[in-house]
Amino acid sequence: YALVHGRPGKVNHFQGLMVDWAYRIHWRSMFGYNLIRALGPTTSAKSTVNRQLAFIFALPHFYRDAVETANTHSYAAPFVPQDGANIELHRAHIPDNERQNFGATEALRILLRNRIPPEWIDHAYPYGVAYLDQHFFGQSQLIDTFTDIDDERIARLHQYGTPPAIAAWDGWREITTDERYMIYAQHSEDDFFERPPAEHNGFYYPIGADVLRERLWNRAYPSPQSPHLAQEAENTTNVVVSTSSSTVPITTAPPPSTNLEVLSPELQDTSRVPSPFLESTNVEHDVEMTPLPESVNPTHQSTKSLP
């Protein structure tokens, strides 16, 4: 369903999915999408919560820092991630009038209260990368925010490296014959109504490219590209996809140098703050959200702050 009806460029495309020109979906990006779908609210605050969770996914070691801080400063029981065959997740319930107060602190609490394993957040890293990349591809009112998050992502990559995958859930999911025919049918319908296909409006990754490279494909970095990325660009094959209506070329934005200051955010104690108002999947009634105390400071203390 995500490939045929939610691929990049569709009207209701699924943000954060990595799809290449062979119509393969990266399993790690699909994992991140489903995790956010399971934890996010169903109210109008959905996009705000999803964005903050995607930012955490995109920042290497950020969630592990939060877990370490919670274990160090918590007076309650230490953080123990969920394990085993049965996992219980609680959906966040954020009233419409409280969505402007939702930030990185609240997103971290959702993950901590659900006892999400750090390995899951590491595995969802490609979702966060694709989420950022897709917003640089189109027009966004929050472009400055995405720029700050991407700058910190690069700094953390220098410090911690690329988050590892869970081997059993890694790789690309190949398109089936039936799905390919359904996409062909959509192209024929687009031709009939004289409208551009989804491939004109969405970003697709070149086949065989390093989708987790340091620089995003769509961000126009201000610095000259570094030598190692220049070599990478030379080794990347240009792909042109032809549909029955037109031809779609793939281009990449020039990446910058790697001379960025490594940021060291310090997280505040999150254990003393009330629960982030989670809604259990097994409970029929909603839990009202209680405002946070004014004494609570943002958890992210660095020169590049999460909104």
Secondary structure by P-SEA (a helix, b strand, c coil): ccccccccccccccccccccccccccaaaaaaaaaaaaccccccaaaaaaaaaaaaaaccaaaaaaaaaaaacccccccccccccbbbbbbbbbcccccccccaaaaaaaaaaacccaaaaaaaaaaaaaaaaaaaaccccaaaaaaaaaaaaaaaaacccccccccccbbbbbbcaaaaaaaaaaaaaaaaacccccccccccccccccccccccccccccccccaaaaaaaaabbbbbbbcccbbbbbbbcccccccccbbbbbbcccccccccccccccccbbbbbbbcccccccccccccccc
